[in-house]
Amino acid sequence: MRGTLVRAAPFRGLRLSARQAFSIEFAALLAVRALAVASAIPILLYLWVALHRLGYPYELDYLEGGAVGIVARVLHGQSLYTAPTLAYVSYTYPPLYSFVSAAVAELTGVGFLPLRLVSFVSSLFTLGLLWRWVRSVSGDWIAGVVAAGLFAATYTLSGWWFDVGRLDSLFLALTLAALVVGRSAQSWRGGLGFGLLAFLAFFTKQVALIALAPAMLILLLRRRQAGLTAIATAIVLVGGSTLALDAASHGWYRYFIVSELGGQRWKHNPWLGFWQYDLLRHFRPLVLLGLIALGVRLCSPKRQWSRALRTISYELAGAGGLLLCAWISRVHTGGYLNVLLPAFAACALLSGLAFASMRRRGPLLAIAAVAAIAIQLLILPYKPASAIPTATARAAGAQLMARLRSLPGPVLILAHPWYGTLAGKGSFAQSDAIAEVLRSHAPRGASELRAALRGSLNRYHVQAVVLDRPPQRWLLPQLRANFVLASTRITSELLRPVADLRLPPRYLYLRRH
């Protein structure tokens, strides 16, 4: 084995012996295989946490209870979009997630489990779609594993949201499914599938249209028949469903999914914070990986560069749409860490493609790509134990339910209304849904809800009120007039949701007699 390596292309410009070149190639091969194993670890950790949380009988997020109440309304044949009252205020989303969860609840019974099962299965589809997309573009199955692993590694960054009983995982899975179908759409049939999935994603969460718009535009420019069919299908289904549901709900559907959100404020100074704090602070190694891959591409001949750019233009548009919809959601008031899921998926997609590109260009660049992704996986936070409710939290929940059952008459538990329903103390609106309507500048909902809330505790014969925080402005006069503060610690602090606002029920007000 004398002289330089015969296959010298990966080491162009370097004078290496055959033994040295073979050693570098072998080291790169081992590093890539080790990275595949390391990328699977976050996926396994997520599965372990999720399987320990699916059957937890209390809230993982403080809005889960309100979502369960909406599913119960579907099963009881009640309208989801009605005039807001103390008894019920709709969430500001289309109904598909509630419909799918209600179908699962027919088998499991109403509760947190069916909603979490929908989210859990959707998250598994998301991991599979990322793997398939990267593999189909690059032909590299390990790059697909890397993309899926990187997304799973953002579980903690998202507030442990993948399996929470909220709609975000279903929305992301449908959005990615639409993008994957759109990538291979060559005729009107593929465009029809893209448009149908785009509608289903929108029917889960409105920002899906923002996420899919750039990819639809690329499809229209490159494959006109498929693009026109996709856009026409999405317009007809979105417009038709909106008109039908708006007519059936006397205008309340359009109010909740369009007007209320449009009437709410933007955060004061978040426009660069999303890029600086939500992404760059956590993903510096991936940014470096992307810059290196871009630099390598720029060093290619112009013809190869333009061909490569055209090849991945659809992927760039898809990732750009995902980042854009996450950015808009984050700068809107009320945007918690869960709205970052599309951005995390975009980062995972682009990183998998960058890894595959550098791996094809020789073992030295492959080792550099492995190092960047390995560092990224190491610096991301992993706190699986913090995401799993403890046995003491379960005990605290059981004590709270016993206390609620011992209280007289209807009980208003504003932040956790499903707890009151479980205890047989009546069904009421969720506090955040009430606050969203009241703070919106859309006049119809706020004016009707303010009128409905006046004297509502007497009208609904409420005998006790349980709050997490001091009472809201609309509630305070009624409490002062008819209720007395009986306890400031109705349950243990251990009964806290593990995501978003981590506040347990605290204040107990009892009606004066």
PLY file of the C-alpha trace (Angstrom):
ply
format ascii 1.0
element vertex 513
property float x
property float y
property float z
element edge 512
property int vertex1
property int vertex2
end_header
0.00 0.00 0.00
2.52 2.58 -1.20
1.96 5.96 -2.76
-1.16 8.04 -2.60
-4.71 6.74 -2.51
-6.11 5.78 -5.90
-9.57 7.19 -5.00
-8.14 10.63 -4.34
-11.26 12.73 -5.01
-12.33 13.04 -1.35
-8.82 14.20 -0.45
-8.13 16.50 -3.39
-5.20 18.77 -2.53
-3.89 16.44 0.22
-0.91 14.10 -0.16
-1.99 11.02 1.79
-0.82 7.48 1.69
-3.34 4.79 0.93
-3.14 3.65 4.55
-3.88 7.16 5.84
-6.78 7.65 3.43
-8.22 4.28 4.40
-7.93 5.19 8.09
-9.80 8.45 7.56
-12.54 6.73 5.56
-12.89 4.04 8.19
-13.04 6.65 10.98
-15.73 8.56 9.05
-17.73 5.37 8.60
-17.58 4.59 12.32
-18.47 8.18 13.23
-21.51 8.16 10.95
-22.74 4.84 12.36
-22.21 6.08 15.91
-24.16 9.25 15.09
-27.06 7.14 13.83
-27.16 5.37 17.19
-26.84 8.66 19.11
-29.67 10.19 17.07
-31.96 7.35 18.06
-31.45 8.02 21.78
-33.67 11.18 21.94
-36.40 9.24 20.14
-36.24 6.44 22.68
-36.20 8.92 25.57
-39.31 10.61 24.19
-41.11 7.29 23.84
-40.20 6.37 27.41
-41.55 9.66 28.79
-44.70 9.63 26.67
-45.65 6.10 27.66
-45.35 7.13 31.32
-47.61 10.16 30.80
-50.44 8.97 28.54
-52.55 7.58 31.37
-51.89 10.36 33.90
-55.40 11.33 35.12
-54.70 15.05 35.62
-53.53 17.91 33.45
-50.10 18.04 31.82
-50.95 21.52 30.52
-53.47 23.84 32.11
-55.47 24.12 28.85
-55.87 20.36 28.47
-59.01 20.31 30.61
-60.75 22.83 28.38
-59.82 20.74 25.33
-61.35 17.65 26.96
-64.53 19.64 27.59
-64.71 20.52 23.88
-64.38 16.84 22.96
-67.20 16.05 25.38
-69.38 18.59 23.56
-68.66 16.83 20.25
-69.76 13.50 21.74
-72.91 15.10 23.13
-73.79 16.65 19.78
-73.41 20.24 21.02
-72.16 23.11 18.89
-68.50 24.08 19.34
-68.92 27.68 18.18
-71.58 29.59 20.11
-71.99 32.90 21.89
-69.51 32.94 24.81
-70.89 32.55 28.34
-69.60 31.45 31.72
-70.73 27.92 30.84
-68.68 27.63 27.64
-66.23 29.62 25.52
-64.72 28.00 22.44
-60.99 27.82 21.82
-59.74 29.77 18.81
-59.09 26.78 16.54
-60.91 24.83 13.83
-62.52 21.58 14.95
-60.58 18.68 13.36
-58.47 17.83 16.42
-61.61 17.71 18.56
-63.37 15.50 16.00
-60.48 13.03 15.81
-60.12 12.94 19.60
-63.87 12.38 19.96
-63.63 9.39 17.61
-60.88 7.91 19.81
-62.90 8.77 22.94
-65.71 6.56 21.63
-63.33 3.66 22.33
-61.46 4.89 25.41
-64.05 7.09 27.13
-63.89 10.85 27.60
-60.80 12.14 29.39
-57.22 13.12 28.81
-56.20 9.77 27.28
-57.85 10.05 23.83
-56.45 13.54 23.25
-52.95 12.45 24.26
-53.18 9.35 22.10
-53.96 11.51 19.06
-51.01 13.78 19.84
-48.67 10.86 20.55
-49.48 9.02 17.32
-49.21 12.32 15.41
-45.74 12.92 16.85
-44.64 9.47 15.68
-45.90 10.32 12.20
-43.92 13.55 12.34
-40.71 11.66 13.13
-41.43 9.21 10.32
-42.22 11.97 7.82
-38.98 13.81 8.59
-37.04 10.57 8.07
-38.83 9.83 4.81
-38.48 13.37 3.44
-34.73 13.59 4.07
-34.15 10.06 2.78
-36.15 10.67 -0.41
-34.22 13.86 -1.18
-30.73 12.64 -0.27
-30.98 8.86 -0.64
-29.30 8.64 2.78
-31.29 6.78 5.42
-28.85 7.77 8.18
-29.44 11.43 7.37
-33.14 10.73 7.84
-32.46 9.22 11.27
-30.39 12.28 12.16
-33.26 14.61 11.19
-35.80 12.61 13.21
-33.42 12.43 16.19
-32.75 16.16 16.13
-36.46 16.89 16.19
-37.03 14.44 19.05
-34.19 16.15 20.92
-36.26 19.38 21.02
-38.87 17.71 23.25
-37.70 19.65 26.30
-37.33 22.92 24.35
-40.99 22.63 23.29
-42.14 22.36 26.89
-42.59 18.57 26.56
-45.42 19.23 24.16
-45.32 16.36 21.66
-47.79 14.17 23.57
-49.85 16.83 25.39
-53.58 16.72 24.71
-53.49 19.75 22.44
-53.72 20.07 18.67
-50.13 21.06 17.78
-48.73 17.59 17.03
-51.65 16.71 14.74
-51.31 20.05 12.96
-47.57 19.52 12.39
-48.01 15.92 11.20
-50.67 16.95 8.64
-48.56 19.92 7.49
-45.49 17.73 6.95
-47.62 15.10 5.22
-48.88 17.78 2.81
-45.31 18.92 2.11
-44.09 15.36 1.51
-46.98 14.62 -0.87
-46.46 17.95 -2.63
-42.80 17.20 -3.25
-43.62 14.19 -5.41
-46.80 15.63 -7.00
-46.44 15.50 -10.80
-50.05 15.74 -11.99
-53.46 16.86 -10.86
-53.79 13.74 -8.71
-50.74 14.65 -6.64
-51.94 18.24 -6.45
-55.33 17.02 -5.23
-53.65 15.09 -2.41
-51.53 18.10 -1.49
-54.56 20.38 -1.43
-56.64 17.94 0.63
-53.89 17.54 3.25
-53.39 21.31 3.28
-57.07 21.73 4.11
-56.90 19.11 6.88
-53.87 20.88 8.36
-55.76 24.19 8.23
-58.84 22.52 9.71
-56.61 21.69 12.68
-54.77 25.01 13.03
-55.12 28.08 10.83
-51.39 28.88 10.46
-50.96 25.75 8.33
-51.80 27.90 5.30
-48.83 30.15 6.10
-46.56 27.14 6.47
-47.66 25.63 3.14
-47.93 28.76 0.97
-44.23 28.92 -0.14
-44.19 25.23 -1.14
-47.43 25.68 -3.08
-45.88 28.61 -4.94
-42.80 26.56 -5.89
-45.06 23.73 -7.04
-47.08 26.17 -9.14
-43.93 27.51 -10.82
-42.32 24.14 -11.48
-45.31 21.80 -12.02
-48.18 24.02 -13.02
-50.92 21.39 -13.23
-50.15 19.96 -9.78
-49.75 23.44 -8.28
-53.01 24.79 -9.70
-54.91 21.72 -8.51
-53.42 21.96 -5.01
-54.23 25.65 -4.65
-57.73 25.29 -6.08
-58.49 22.31 -3.82
-57.29 24.13 -0.71
-59.25 27.30 -1.59
-62.49 25.41 -2.28
-62.30 23.27 0.87
-61.16 26.06 3.20
-63.65 28.55 1.80
-66.52 26.08 1.64
-66.03 24.74 5.16
-65.70 28.25 6.56
-68.91 29.43 4.90
-70.82 26.31 5.96
-69.68 26.33 9.60
-70.11 30.10 9.82
-73.71 29.84 8.63
-74.43 26.95 10.99
-73.00 28.85 13.98
-74.57 32.24 13.14
-71.17 33.79 12.54
-69.40 32.49 15.64
-67.12 30.10 13.75
-65.54 32.95 11.80
-65.35 35.04 14.94
-63.35 32.46 16.89
-60.95 31.30 14.18
-60.42 34.67 12.44
-61.79 37.77 14.16
-60.78 37.08 17.75
-57.17 36.26 16.88
-56.97 39.21 14.49
-58.17 41.52 17.25
-55.46 40.53 19.71
-52.20 42.39 20.15
-48.68 41.47 19.12
-45.90 41.21 21.65
-43.98 44.43 22.21
-40.45 43.49 21.09
-40.34 39.91 19.85
-39.48 40.27 16.18
-35.77 39.43 16.51
-36.14 37.55 19.79
-37.56 34.52 17.98
-34.42 34.16 15.87
-31.98 35.13 18.58
-33.36 33.40 21.67
-35.67 30.64 20.43
-33.41 29.39 17.62
-29.85 30.73 17.47
-29.23 30.39 21.20
-30.01 26.67 21.06
-28.87 25.71 17.55
-25.45 27.29 16.99
-23.83 23.99 15.88
-26.59 23.46 13.33
-26.16 26.99 12.03
-22.42 26.32 11.64
-23.21 23.05 9.85
-25.51 24.88 7.45
-22.92 27.57 6.73
-20.24 24.98 6.00
-22.57 23.05 3.70
-23.50 26.29 1.94
-19.84 27.26 1.57
-19.02 23.89 0.05
-21.87 24.34 -2.41
-20.68 27.82 -3.35
-17.24 26.44 -4.13
-18.78 24.12 -6.73
-18.89 25.10 -10.41
-21.72 27.49 -11.21
-23.64 24.91 -13.22
-23.55 22.40 -10.37
-24.54 25.09 -7.87
-27.59 26.22 -9.84
-28.64 22.60 -10.38
-28.32 21.84 -6.66
-30.30 24.95 -5.74
-33.09 23.97 -8.10
-33.07 20.44 -6.67
-33.68 21.57 -3.07
-35.75 24.69 -3.81
-38.92 22.91 -2.69
-37.29 21.84 0.59
-36.07 25.39 1.21
-39.59 26.72 0.56
-41.12 24.12 2.88
-38.65 24.86 5.67
-39.12 28.60 5.15
-42.88 28.26 5.48
-42.52 26.27 8.70
-40.18 28.90 10.15
-42.51 31.72 9.08
-45.60 30.21 10.69
-43.68 29.58 13.94
-42.37 33.16 13.93
-45.81 34.68 13.42
-47.31 32.46 16.11
-44.52 33.28 18.55
-44.82 37.05 18.21
-48.57 36.85 18.75
-49.63 37.28 22.36
-50.20 33.91 23.97
-47.63 32.07 21.84
-45.98 29.56 24.19
-43.11 27.18 23.36
-45.48 24.80 21.57
-45.71 27.18 18.60
-42.00 26.54 17.96
-42.64 22.95 16.83
-42.77 23.84 13.10
-39.49 25.76 13.46
-37.84 22.79 15.17
-39.05 20.53 12.36
-37.59 22.94 9.77
-34.22 22.98 11.56
-34.20 19.17 11.72
-35.07 18.90 8.01
-32.37 21.32 6.85
-29.77 19.79 9.16
-30.47 16.30 7.84
-30.07 17.53 4.26
-26.86 19.44 5.12
-25.45 16.33 6.79
-26.23 14.19 3.75
-24.68 16.76 1.41
-21.43 16.95 3.37
-21.25 13.18 3.77
-21.36 12.75 0.00
-18.36 15.05 -0.41
-15.86 12.90 1.38
-14.89 11.52 4.78
-13.31 14.72 6.10
-16.51 16.73 5.61
-18.51 13.76 6.90
-16.50 13.81 10.13
-17.01 17.58 10.43
-20.79 17.13 9.97
-20.87 14.33 12.54
-19.00 16.54 15.03
-21.42 19.46 14.56
-24.53 17.30 15.04
-23.02 15.39 17.95
-22.25 18.67 19.73
-25.79 19.83 19.01
-27.28 16.69 20.53
-25.06 17.09 23.60
-25.90 20.72 24.35
-29.68 20.43 23.98
-31.42 20.14 27.36
-32.73 16.73 28.39
-34.90 16.59 31.50
-37.17 13.59 31.03
-37.72 13.06 34.74
-39.14 16.59 35.06
-41.77 15.80 32.44
-43.24 12.79 34.25
-45.74 13.58 37.05
-44.81 11.91 40.32
-46.81 9.54 42.49
-47.23 12.36 45.02
-48.82 14.50 42.27
-51.32 11.71 41.63
-52.08 11.55 45.35
-52.54 15.33 45.47
-54.95 15.08 42.54
-56.99 12.42 44.30
-57.18 14.62 47.41
-58.34 17.58 45.32
-61.08 15.51 43.69
-62.28 14.33 47.10
-62.33 17.92 48.35
-64.30 19.10 45.31
-66.89 16.36 45.75
-67.40 17.45 49.36
-68.26 21.03 48.37
-71.91 22.06 47.99
-73.58 22.78 44.66
-71.95 23.81 41.36
-68.24 24.66 41.70
-66.46 26.99 39.29
-62.82 25.89 38.76
-61.79 28.51 36.25
-58.36 27.28 35.14
-59.18 23.56 35.33
-62.87 23.16 34.41
-62.62 19.45 33.63
-61.77 18.76 37.28
-65.17 20.19 38.22
-66.89 18.07 35.57
-65.17 14.94 36.88
-66.27 15.78 40.41
-69.89 16.21 39.26
-69.90 19.94 40.04
-70.96 21.32 36.69
-69.27 22.30 33.44
-67.86 25.79 32.91
-65.62 27.73 30.54
-61.84 27.77 30.85
-60.31 30.96 32.25
-57.87 31.49 29.39
-60.62 31.16 26.78
-62.59 33.84 28.66
-59.53 36.11 28.88
-58.77 35.71 25.14
-62.23 36.97 24.22
-62.13 39.87 26.67
-58.72 41.13 25.56
-59.51 40.94 21.85
-60.43 44.12 19.99
-62.99 42.19 17.94
-66.12 43.82 19.38
-68.78 41.15 19.05
-67.37 38.53 21.39
-66.09 40.85 24.11
-69.35 42.79 24.39
-71.52 39.66 24.49
-69.28 37.91 27.00
-69.12 40.92 29.35
-72.90 41.05 29.37
-73.13 37.28 29.96
-70.64 37.39 32.84
-72.51 40.02 34.87
-74.18 38.24 37.75
-73.26 34.89 36.22
-72.26 33.25 39.53
-75.77 33.80 40.86
-77.40 32.85 37.58
-75.58 29.49 37.51
-76.08 29.02 41.26
-72.33 28.68 41.84
-71.63 27.75 45.47
-67.81 27.68 45.39
-65.05 29.15 43.23
-61.53 27.70 42.92
-58.75 29.84 41.42
-55.04 29.48 40.66
-54.38 33.22 40.89
-56.10 36.30 42.30
-59.47 36.83 40.62
-59.80 38.49 37.23
-61.40 41.92 36.96
-64.79 40.65 35.80
-64.99 38.14 38.68
-63.82 40.29 41.60
-67.07 42.26 42.24
-69.14 39.08 42.35
-66.74 37.43 44.80
-66.73 40.46 47.07
-70.51 40.65 47.10
-71.39 37.00 47.67
-68.32 34.92 48.58
-65.69 34.65 51.29
-62.14 33.37 50.95
-62.07 30.05 52.81
-58.60 28.73 51.90
-55.45 29.82 50.09
-54.17 26.26 49.70
-56.94 23.96 48.63
-54.44 21.39 47.30
-50.74 20.58 47.30
-48.32 22.56 45.12
-47.32 19.21 43.64
-50.49 19.14 41.52
-49.01 21.45 38.93
-49.12 21.05 35.15
-45.64 20.25 33.85
-46.03 22.52 30.79
-46.79 26.21 30.32
-48.29 27.90 33.43
-47.40 25.60 36.32
-49.98 26.70 38.82
-52.13 24.35 40.92
-55.62 25.21 42.24
-55.04 27.39 45.33
-57.80 29.77 46.39
-61.17 28.50 47.55
-64.09 30.92 47.80
-67.35 29.77 49.40
-70.72 31.46 49.04
-71.97 33.36 52.06
-75.19 32.00 53.56
0 1
1 2
2 3
3 4
4 5
5 6
6 7
7 8
8 9
9 10
10 11
11 12
12 13
13 14
14 15
15 16
16 17
17 18
18 19
19 20
20 21
21 22
22 23
23 24
24 25
25 26
26 27
27 28
28 29
29 30
30 31
31 32
32 33
33 34
34 35
35 36
36 37
37 38
38 39
39 40
40 41
41 42
42 43
43 44
44 45
45 46
46 47
47 48
48 49
49 50
50 51
51 52
52 53
53 54
54 55
55 56
56 57
57 58
58 59
59 60
60 61
61 62
62 63
63 64
64 65
65 66
66 67
67 68
68 69
69 70
70 71
71 72
72 73
73 74
74 75
75 76
76 77
77 78
78 79
79 80
80 81
81 82
82 83
83 84
84 85
85 86
86 87
87 88
88 89
89 90
90 91
91 92
92 93
93 94
94 95
95 96
96 97
97 98
98 99
99 100
100 101
101 102
102 103
103 104
104 105
105 106
106 107
107 108
108 109
109 110
110 111
111 112
112 113
113 114
114 115
115 116
116 117
117 118
118 119
119 120
120 121
121 122
122 123
123 124
124 125
125 126
126 127
127 128
128 129
129 130
130 131
131 132
132 133
133 134
134 135
135 136
136 137
137 138
138 139
139 140
140 141
141 142
142 143
143 144
144 145
145 146
146 147
147 148
148 149
149 150
150 151
151 152
152 153
153 154
154 155
155 156
156 157
157 158
158 159
159 160
160 161
161 162
162 163
163 164
164 165
165 166
166 167
167 168
168 169
169 170
170 171
171 172
172 173
173 174
174 175
175 176
176 177
177 178
178 179
179 180
180 181
181 182
182 183
183 184
184 185
185 186
186 187
187 188
188 189
189 190
190 191
191 192
192 193
193 194
194 195
195 196
196 197
197 198
198 199
199 200
200 201
201 202
202 203
203 204
204 205
205 206
206 207
207 208
208 209
209 210
210 211
211 212
212 213
213 214
214 215
215 216
216 217
217 218
218 219
219 220
220 221
221 222
222 223
223 224
224 225
225 226
226 227
227 228
228 229
229 230
230 231
231 232
232 233
233 234
234 235
235 236
236 237
237 238
238 239
239 240
240 241
241 242
242 243
243 244
244 245
245 246
246 247
247 248
248 249
249 250
250 251
251 252
252 253
253 254
254 255
255 256
256 257
257 258
258 259
259 260
260 261
261 262
262 263
263 264
264 265
265 266
266 267
267 268
268 269
269 270
270 271
271 272
272 273
273 274
274 275
275 276
276 277
277 278
278 279
279 280
280 281
281 282
282 283
283 284
284 285
285 286
286 287
287 288
288 289
289 290
290 291
291 292
292 293
293 294
294 295
295 296
296 297
297 298
298 299
299 300
300 301
301 302
302 303
303 304
304 305
305 306
306 307
307 308
308 309
309 310
310 311
311 312
312 313
313 314
314 315
315 316
316 317
317 318
318 319
319 320
320 321
321 322
322 323
323 324
324 325
325 326
326 327
327 328
328 329
329 330
330 331
331 332
332 333
333 334
334 335
335 336
336 337
337 338
338 339
339 340
340 341
341 342
342 343
343 344
344 345
345 346
346 347
347 348
348 349
349 350
350 351
351 352
352 353
353 354
354 355
355 356
356 357
357 358
358 359
359 360
360 361
361 362
362 363
363 364
364 365
365 366
366 367
367 368
368 369
369 370
370 371
371 372
372 373
373 374
374 375
375 376
376 377
377 378
378 379
379 380
380 381
381 382
382 383
383 384
384 385
385 386
386 387
387 388
388 389
389 390
390 391
391 392
392 393
393 394
394 395
395 396
396 397
397 398
398 399
399 400
400 401
401 402
402 403
403 404
404 405
405 406
406 407
407 408
408 409
409 410
410 411
411 412
412 413
413 414
414 415
415 416
416 417
417 418
418 419
419 420
420 421
421 422
422 423
423 424
424 425
425 426
426 427
427 428
428 429
429 430
430 431
431 432
432 433
433 434
434 435
435 436
436 437
437 438
438 439
439 440
440 441
441 442
442 443
443 444
444 445
445 446
446 447
447 448
448 449
449 450
450 451
451 452
452 453
453 454
454 455
455 456
456 457
457 458
458 459
459 460
460 461
461 462
462 463
463 464
464 465
465 466
466 467
467 468
468 469
469 470
470 471
471 472
472 473
473 474
474 475
475 476
476 477
477 478
478 479
479 480
480 481
481 482
482 483
483 484
484 485
485 486
486 487
487 488
488 489
489 490
490 491
491 492
492 493
493 494
494 495
495 496
496 497
497 498
498 499
499 500
500 501
501 502
502 503
503 504
504 505
505 506
506 507
507 508
508 509
509 510
510 511
511 512
